[in-house]
Amino acid sequence: MSDLTIGGDTDRWMLMSRESADGYPLIVRARVNNDFIIDFETTNAVSAVICDLNPDQIQDNGMPTSPALTGLQNLEDLLISSLSSLQGRCFHTASVTGDGRRVLYFAHGRGAPISELIDDIDTDIVGIEVTSDFALSTYREFITPTPLDTQLDGDRQVVSALEENGDQPDVPRKVDFWFYGDRLKLQLLVAKLAKLGFEVDHWLNDPSGVVLNRLMAIQIAAFYELTPQLLDLAQESGVEYDGWETFAATPGNNSPRREPPAKPPSFLNKLFGAKKN
């Protein structure tokens, strides 16, 4: 099957933000348990199925209108269903939306009749074409998560878990942020983050670390602004930022249940939301 699970319960996808050559937003949905896929791609082939939109289906920022996006998603389902009929393995590895199009990447056996299968699909999208004429290394670099992608994905998952537990995201509450590293370097970081409203909650000894807290509402837009700053300051200070945790702010909640930290896991054997050691 095109979306054949390759990692059991650890098979997962990630959403990432990118920019086109013209500086317009791109949304990348990529498979992130890479080891098997990379090996398969290297020894087989990767094709890009390019789905272009009508001009009236494109917003000023290059992203599809809502009806067009629905059409693209339906088309993607049709493509996956069609490609699953191929003999041998075929993996849907990534989708890139923006710049007036949606590009779907598939890893497959050499010589697979992808173009012929695409020709049989009826759609009102302006055009669909298949190409394998791109550098595999460039494609792989483009869809590989950065540390920021990974942390923001963790942020989104914890915010979503809080919402599922009835959280009121606009209610400020204490949020704990975890950092690890040399004590002197951590002290420098503490001084820098004090300017952003962070205070020391407690120090950790084994391993060396510090937990800082900040009073804030839990809205994902806030983390889109805050997380890049935390990662940059941690790197600048020579320490590791290890995510955050808080509790769901619900009406009448006298005994808050803390959500697992937004901690980036190993792609090989963990899921986001694993409890902190």
Backbone torsions as a table, in degrees:
resi	resn	phi	psi	omega
1	MET	NA	150.8	-178.5
2	SER	-60.5	-37.1	180.0
3	ASP	-105.3	32.8	178.9
4	LEU	-50.8	128.0	178.7
5	THR	-69.2	128.3	-177.2
6	ILE	-111.7	-7.1	-176.8
7	GLY	-133.0	24.4	-179.1
8	GLY	60.0	-131.8	-177.8
9	ASP	-71.5	-10.4	-177.4
10	THR	-94.1	-0.5	179.3
11	ASP	-69.0	122.0	-176.1
12	ARG	-154.4	167.7	-178.8
13	TRP	-122.6	160.9	178.8
14	MET	-135.8	141.5	172.9
15	LEU	-94.6	134.8	-179.3
16	MET	-136.1	151.8	177.4
17	SER	-100.5	132.2	177.2
18	ARG	-134.1	178.9	175.5
19	GLU	-129.0	146.4	174.8
20	SER	-77.2	175.2	179.1
21	ALA	-60.7	-25.2	179.6
22	ASP	-92.4	4.6	177.7
23	GLY	85.5	11.3	178.4
24	TYR	-87.5	156.0	-176.0
25	PRO	-71.7	142.9	171.9
26	LEU	-126.4	140.3	174.3
27	ILE	-110.1	122.1	-177.7
28	VAL	-110.4	125.9	172.6
29	ARG	-110.8	115.4	-172.5
30	ALA	-130.7	147.5	173.7
31	ARG	-74.5	134.5	-171.5
32	VAL	-114.2	-7.1	172.6
33	ASN	-87.6	89.1	-160.2
34	ASN	-83.5	-28.4	-166.4
35	ASP	-52.5	-52.4	-178.5
36	PHE	-66.3	-44.0	-177.4
37	ILE	-61.9	-44.5	-179.4
38	ILE	-60.3	-43.5	178.7
39	ASP	-63.2	-42.0	-180.0
40	PHE	-65.4	-45.0	179.3
41	GLU	-60.7	-42.7	-175.6
42	THR	-63.8	-37.7	-176.1
43	THR	-94.6	-6.5	-179.8
44	ASN	-123.5	-118.4	-178.0
45	ALA	-153.8	157.9	175.2
46	VAL	-127.7	133.5	176.4
47	SER	-122.4	146.4	175.7
48	ALA	-107.7	124.9	175.5
49	VAL	-99.8	112.8	-173.3
50	ILE	-100.1	119.0	-178.4
51	CYS	-110.8	105.2	-178.9
52	ASP	-88.5	146.4	-178.5
53	LEU	-100.5	157.5	169.0
54	ASN	-65.3	149.9	178.9
55	PRO	-55.3	-35.2	-178.0
56	ASP	-78.2	-1.0	177.3
57	GLN	-101.0	5.7	-174.3
58	ILE	-116.1	131.9	175.3
59	GLN	-78.5	170.7	-177.4
60	ASP	-61.0	-28.0	-179.4
61	ASN	-87.6	6.3	177.9
62	GLY	89.9	-6.7	179.1
63	MET	-85.8	152.7	180.0
64	PRO	-70.0	152.5	171.7
65	THR	-67.6	167.5	-178.3
66	SER	-59.2	-47.2	177.7
67	PRO	-62.3	-37.3	-179.7
68	ALA	-67.0	-37.9	179.2
69	LEU	-62.9	-41.4	176.6
70	THR	-60.5	-42.1	178.1
71	GLY	-62.9	-39.4	178.1
72	LEU	-65.8	-40.2	179.2
73	GLN	-65.4	-39.9	177.3
74	ASN	-65.3	-39.9	178.1
75	LEU	-63.6	-40.6	178.6
76	GLU	-60.9	-41.9	178.1
77	ASP	-61.7	-41.0	179.0
78	LEU	-64.3	-41.3	179.8
79	LEU	-63.2	-45.1	-179.8
80	ILE	-62.7	-42.4	179.2
81	SER	-63.0	-41.4	-179.9
82	SER	-67.1	-44.0	-177.6
83	LEU	-70.4	-22.5	179.0
84	SER	-68.7	-12.8	178.8
85	SER	-82.3	-7.6	179.7
86	LEU	-66.3	145.7	173.3
87	GLN	-73.8	135.6	-178.9
88	GLY	89.2	176.2	-175.5
89	ARG	-77.5	143.1	174.4
90	CYS	-146.2	126.0	-175.5
91	PHE	-119.4	129.9	170.0
92	HIS	-78.4	116.9	-172.4
93	THR	-106.6	-26.4	-178.1
94	ALA	-167.2	155.8	172.1
95	SER	-134.8	134.7	180.0
96	VAL	-123.4	120.9	-178.0
97	THR	-114.7	135.1	-180.0
98	GLY	138.7	173.0	179.1
99	ASP	59.9	30.8	176.4
100	GLY	75.9	19.1	-176.9
101	ARG	-157.8	173.7	170.3
102	ARG	-132.2	127.1	-179.5
103	VAL	-111.8	123.3	-178.5
104	LEU	-109.0	128.2	-178.6
105	TYR	-106.4	134.0	179.5
106	PHE	-130.8	131.9	171.5
107	ALA	-95.6	132.6	-172.6
108	HIS	-154.6	170.4	177.2
109	GLY	-68.2	150.1	178.5
110	ARG	-63.3	139.2	178.4
111	GLY	84.3	3.7	179.0
112	ALA	-64.1	135.5	-174.4
113	PRO	-79.9	59.5	-175.7
114	ILE	-64.5	-45.0	-177.9
115	SER	-58.7	-41.2	179.8
116	GLU	-64.2	-39.9	178.4
117	LEU	-65.8	-39.6	-179.7
118	ILE	-65.0	-37.4	-177.8
119	ASP	-61.6	-24.7	-177.3
120	ASP	-86.6	-1.3	-177.7
121	ILE	-93.8	125.6	180.0
122	ASP	-92.9	124.8	-178.4
123	THR	-150.0	155.7	177.4
124	ASP	-93.5	4.8	171.8
125	ILE	-66.2	142.0	-173.7
126	VAL	-53.5	-51.0	-175.7
127	GLY	-153.3	147.9	174.7
128	ILE	-128.3	128.1	176.8
129	GLU	-135.7	156.2	-179.1
130	VAL	-117.4	133.2	177.4
131	THR	-140.9	145.2	171.4
132	SER	-119.2	13.5	-175.3
133	ASP	-90.8	70.4	175.4
134	PHE	-153.1	157.6	-178.4
135	ALA	-75.7	122.5	-179.0
136	LEU	-60.2	-36.2	-179.7
137	SER	-65.9	-38.6	178.4
138	THR	-66.3	-43.4	177.5
139	TYR	-60.7	-46.1	-178.3
140	ARG	-63.6	-41.7	178.8
141	GLU	-63.9	-37.7	-176.4
142	PHE	-66.4	-36.6	-174.7
143	ILE	-99.7	1.9	179.2
144	THR	-83.4	127.8	-178.6
145	PRO	-63.8	140.3	170.5
146	THR	-88.5	168.8	174.6
147	PRO	-54.8	-36.5	178.1
148	LEU	-66.8	-43.7	176.6
149	ASP	-56.0	-45.6	-176.7
150	THR	-64.4	-44.3	-179.3
151	GLN	-68.2	-42.4	179.2
152	LEU	-63.9	-34.9	176.5
153	ASP	-64.6	-40.4	175.0
154	GLY	-63.0	-40.9	177.1
155	ASP	-57.9	-48.0	-178.3
156	ARG	-61.1	-39.4	-177.7
157	GLN	-67.8	-39.9	179.5
158	VAL	-69.6	-41.9	177.2
159	VAL	-59.5	-41.8	178.9
160	SER	-64.1	-40.8	178.9
161	ALA	-63.9	-38.6	177.7
162	LEU	-64.0	-43.4	179.9
163	GLU	-61.7	-38.7	179.0
164	GLU	-65.1	-21.7	179.1
165	ASN	-98.7	19.7	174.2
166	GLY	81.5	19.7	-178.0
167	ASP	-63.1	144.1	172.1
168	GLN	-100.8	97.0	-168.7
169	PRO	-62.2	-23.1	-178.4
170	ASP	-85.7	0.0	179.6
171	VAL	-87.0	117.5	177.2
172	PRO	-65.0	141.3	176.0
173	ARG	-152.7	167.1	-179.5
174	LYS	-70.1	129.2	178.4
175	VAL	-123.0	129.9	-179.4
176	ASP	-98.5	135.3	179.6
177	PHE	-120.9	133.8	-171.7
178	TRP	-109.1	133.1	178.1
179	PHE	-134.7	145.3	179.3
180	TYR	-130.5	146.8	177.4
181	GLY	154.0	-169.2	178.5
182	ASP	-62.5	140.0	-174.8
183	ARG	-59.6	-43.8	-179.0
184	LEU	-63.9	-40.4	178.6
185	LYS	-67.6	-36.6	177.3
186	LEU	-65.6	-36.5	178.1
187	GLN	-64.1	-37.3	175.7
188	LEU	-64.0	-41.1	178.5
189	LEU	-63.7	-42.4	179.4
190	VAL	-56.5	-42.4	-179.9
191	ALA	-63.7	-39.9	180.0
192	LYS	-67.9	-42.2	-176.2
193	LEU	-77.2	-16.2	175.6
194	ALA	-59.5	-31.7	179.8
195	LYS	-69.1	-18.0	179.2
196	LEU	-102.2	12.0	176.0
197	GLY	89.8	17.2	179.6
198	PHE	-93.0	143.6	175.7
199	GLU	-128.0	154.5	178.3
200	VAL	-74.1	125.6	173.6
201	ASP	-88.6	-54.8	173.9
202	HIS	-165.3	159.4	179.0
203	TRP	-96.1	152.3	178.8
204	LEU	-114.3	146.6	-176.2
205	ASN	-111.7	-30.8	-174.5
206	ASP	-141.2	90.4	4.2
207	PRO	-81.6	172.7	-179.2
208	SER	-66.0	127.4	-179.2
209	GLY	-166.7	-179.7	178.1
210	VAL	-146.6	143.6	174.2
211	VAL	-110.4	119.5	177.2
212	LEU	-104.4	152.7	176.0
213	ASN	-127.5	158.7	-179.8
214	ARG	-150.1	140.5	176.1
215	LEU	-85.8	119.4	-177.6
216	MET	-161.7	158.5	172.5
217	ALA	-80.1	156.1	-177.1
218	ILE	-105.1	81.6	176.7
219	GLN	-121.2	133.8	-173.1
220	ILE	-59.5	-30.9	179.0
221	ALA	-59.9	-34.0	179.0
222	ALA	-66.0	-36.5	-179.5
223	PHE	-74.9	-28.7	174.8
224	TYR	-60.2	-31.0	177.7
225	GLU	-87.0	-41.2	-172.6
226	LEU	-79.4	-42.8	-173.9
227	THR	-58.5	-44.5	176.8
228	PRO	-59.0	-36.4	178.3
229	GLN	-65.4	-42.7	-178.5
230	LEU	-64.9	-42.1	179.2
231	LEU	-65.8	-42.5	-179.7
232	ASP	-64.8	-45.0	-178.2
233	LEU	-68.4	-36.1	177.4
234	ALA	-64.9	-44.6	178.5
235	GLN	-64.4	-42.6	179.0
236	GLU	-60.8	-33.6	-177.9
237	SER	-89.4	-7.4	179.4
238	GLY	78.0	28.0	178.4
239	VAL	-126.0	177.4	-177.2
240	GLU	-111.8	129.0	171.9
241	TYR	-88.7	129.1	-170.7
242	ASP	-122.4	25.1	172.8
243	GLY	96.4	-176.4	-174.5
244	TRP	-139.1	164.8	174.5
245	GLU	-150.9	156.0	178.9
246	THR	-159.9	-167.4	179.2
247	PHE	-122.2	159.1	178.0
248	ALA	-75.9	124.9	177.7
249	ALA	-90.6	100.1	-178.1
250	THR	-122.4	155.1	178.8
251	PRO	-58.6	129.4	177.2
252	GLY	72.2	18.8	-178.8
253	ASN	-83.0	98.7	-179.1
254	ASN	-90.8	-16.5	-179.6
255	SER	-132.8	78.8	-173.3
256	PRO	-58.6	138.4	173.8
257	ARG	-96.2	119.0	-176.7
258	ARG	-73.1	138.0	175.1
259	GLU	-83.5	147.9	175.7
260	PRO	-57.7	152.6	-176.3
261	PRO	-68.1	151.3	173.7
262	ALA	-79.8	77.8	-173.1
263	LYS	-112.7	123.2	178.9
264	PRO	-63.4	128.0	-179.1
265	PRO	-96.1	177.1	167.9
266	SER	-68.8	140.0	176.1
267	PHE	-69.4	-18.7	-171.5
268	LEU	-81.2	-42.8	-169.4
269	ASN	-141.6	15.9	178.1
270	LYS	-130.3	160.2	169.3
271	LEU	-112.1	156.0	174.9
272	PHE	-62.2	145.3	179.1
273	GLY	98.7	3.1	175.8
274	ALA	-62.3	142.7	-177.2
275	LYS	-69.0	145.0	-178.9
276	LYS	-68.3	143.3	179.2
277	ASN	-66.3	NA	NA
